[in-house]
Amino acid sequence: MSIDELALILVRGLGQGAIYALIGMSFNIVVNSSGILNFANGTLMILAGVLAFLFLPATPGFVGWALVALAIVAFLFVFVLLQGVLTLFPLKSSVEQHSWLITTMAVSVIVSACIHLYGGSLAFRVPPLLPPVSVFGLSTPSAYFLLIGLAAFWFVMIGWFHKNTRAGLAMSAVAQDLDAGKAAGIPVRRIQLYAFGISGLVLGTTGFVGAPVINISAETGIGYLLSGFTALVIGGLGSNLGAVVGGSLVGVLSMFAAYRFGGIYQDTVTMGLLIAVLMFRPEGIFGLAASRKV
Amino acid sequence: MKLTRRILASLLVGGVMTSVMPAFADDGEPIKLGAFVPVTGAGALGEASLVAVELAVKQINEAGGIAGRQVQLTVADYQTDPTIGVGEANRLVHQVGIDMAVGPTYSQVTLAVLPLLSAGQIPSINVSGSSTFTPAVGPYSFSMLPNAETQARAMVENAIAEFDAKKVAIFSDNGAQAKTAVAEIQKVLEEKNIALTGIQEYNYNSQDLTPQLLALRSGEPDAILLFTSTGDDTANVLLSRAQLNWDVNISGSYGVSLATQALAAGGADLFNNVIALNYAGFTYCKADGKPQRAIDLVEAVRAYKPDSAARYPMNFLALFYDSVFILKTAVEGNGGDTSGPAVAKWIEENIQSFDGVNSGLAVGAGSHFLIGLDALAIVKPATIDEYGIQERAGC
């Protein structure tokens, strides 16, 4: 393998991996505060891409770009917050009751159907925000670099939020012990809704920034969801560092598998990695082993 | 006792009459047409298929129907799933009682529903390309898709004729039809003594295909034989090729002629050194002028679905549109008989006389594929115009 080929696989693999990492982090935010896995994450990211397709002007200036980005991210924040209301409303305890399994899936199906009704099954093509970058003479979409930067940004921001804000600290407390959090007077429902909203912010920015390299169509959300979830399980459910490392591993390995063995083996190799990791560390690379009463 | 005998005799005579009489019906009774289309699910072409059938039925009914009978359409959305397809086929055959059918598009669904259609002696025209679709499997069914073998042979011959290719690589999606085509391409390459430098596959809807192309590039082929099934996948392959700054020649399947998405994504330059197969009815040489039937169909679709017509691949839509008219022509050619054996016999003997958007249709020996090499043409995909018509290469 030549140096340019290696660079291509690494850069694109890390770019793809950043998408999975961001989906993984959006999973974590919600699952840490409520125990709920939001299975609509993939489709919600696609929804942000569809909105970028609809509202980005053909030749956006910086102001137009920023305004559309803000509008989309704000929309996703509100939308996912509302999803949180609908998901949490029927639950007395999201940890002990599991209707969210279906309600989060249902949101995914409904959003996909709406996208399908609007645009059919064809992919929405979003033009790149910035010109491509030359890496060893090979043209690389700038969106890959932006996604890597975005994953780093959200990794730092979420960490900062958890350590330095009251809501973040409350979220961390709820993540450690929901009942103790309740007993300490933390408004658990409100904190859980914040978590849904913040995950919407992560997905909104991911869909918008990554739109030029994400296959945006009614059917593709589930694929990104599965890859993001796989990356998260490899890295360790609940750990943002795990999401970043797992996402990078899945992204790079998937690209390498396509190059070395053929595109058809991408998923096989990724799943092989998942099985290998789970055999030795069932909690994932950075996951914490859960204690259970005996 | 006498009464019982009379009843038995009446039933027997009635049964015999029913079995020997052609499937005629009263003038007032509509002909029931079933349409297997993937309106929802992973099918990118389902909506276009449905519009094609609806439009054809509308035009036929407005013109007086088939042999004086109106056509009643029932849609079966099989969601690209063979299990759902079989359920829908049961509904159409046993509950609705269809007289004939068009679709499905996906080979695996077609093969799943054919036993039901055959058992009911229901004539049908599908749009599937698997080599396992034979007259033995579907004696009353025909396909409007060129089979994988036909496309494979044409792709290799085009690569040799247009690019003087002596070593080639194969790149395809992972669908059933593509797998058949790849196997056939390998046979043809061996037969023609052309070297194969590499084979790669991709999953449908994969956006970044540079790793696979990078692997193929190392074999330094003169041309890539590219088998895609959708315009989106074609766009993804060509965008990835451009990102590698690799201007390798491409001899493509019919899917590569679906150029709209690639043109929107990257412009005409993406199609440098690219040729593909298309239905001859949607191609032209400047000297001959553009095909009027294709233009008429596109304008009719635009009038029928003004908001969404722009996103339909018109050459694919024409396959379903023509399918309905083939059934109409066959039934009328039989004096109104809608039974499978009669319609199939007419098609086998007379299809070359069919004058639709697609022409040059034929039935080969032991084959029910209506699109042969005569109904296909090599095109320069980027020349696609507002009607979806493309200029032929080598005019």
Contacts between the chains, C-beta under 8 A, distances in Angstrom:
chain1	res1	chain2	res2	distance
A	5	B	214	5.5
A	8	B	210	6.1
A	8	B	211	7.6
A	8	B	214	6.4
A	9	B	211	6.3
A	9	B	214	8.0
A	12	B	208	5.9
A	12	B	210	6.5
A	12	B	211	7.6
A	16	B	208	7.0
A	113	B	40	7.5
A	116	B	40	6.6
A	119	B	311	7.5
A	120	B	44	7.5
A	120	B	47	5.0
A	120	B	308	7.1
A	120	B	311	5.6
A	121	B	42	7.2
A	121	B	43	6.3
A	121	B	44	4.1
A	121	B	45	7.7
A	121	B	46	7.0
A	121	B	47	7.2
A	122	B	44	6.2
A	122	B	231	7.4
A	122	B	232	6.3
A	122	B	261	6.7
A	122	B	311	5.7
A	123	B	205	7.2
A	123	B	232	4.5
A	123	B	235	7.8
A	123	B	261	7.0
A	125	B	235	7.5
A	125	B	261	6.9
A	125	B	264	5.8
A	125	B	265	4.8
A	132	B	243	7.2
A	137	B	245	7.0
A	138	B	210	7.9
A	138	B	243	6.6
A	138	B	244	6.0
A	138	B	245	6.8
A	139	B	242	7.2
A	139	B	243	4.5
A	139	B	244	7.7
A	139	B	245	6.6
A	140	B	243	7.0
A	141	B	243	7.3
A	213	B	207	6.0
A	213	B	208	6.6
A	214	B	207	6.7
A	215	B	205	5.0
A	215	B	206	7.3
A	215	B	207	4.3
A	215	B	232	7.7
A	215	B	236	7.7
A	217	B	205	6.9
A	217	B	232	7.4
A	219	B	41	7.8
A	219	B	42	5.2
A	219	B	205	6.9
A	220	B	205	5.5
A	223	B	205	7.4
A	255	B	208	7.8
A	255	B	211	5.1
A	256	B	211	7.5
A	258	B	202	7.8
A	258	B	209	7.9
A	258	B	211	3.8
A	258	B	212	5.5
A	258	B	215	7.8
A	259	B	211	3.7
A	259	B	212	7.1
A	259	B	214	5.7
A	259	B	215	5.1
A	260	B	215	7.3
A	262	B	199	7.6
A	262	B	200	5.5
A	262	B	201	5.6
A	262	B	212	7.0
A	262	B	215	7.7
A	263	B	174	7.6
A	263	B	200	6.2
A	263	B	201	5.1
A	263	B	202	4.0
A	263	B	203	6.2
A	263	B	206	6.4
A	263	B	209	7.2
A	263	B	211	7.4
A	263	B	212	5.0
A	264	B	174	5.4
A	264	B	201	4.4
A	264	B	202	7.7
A	264	B	203	7.1
A	266	B	203	7.1
A	267	B	203	7.6
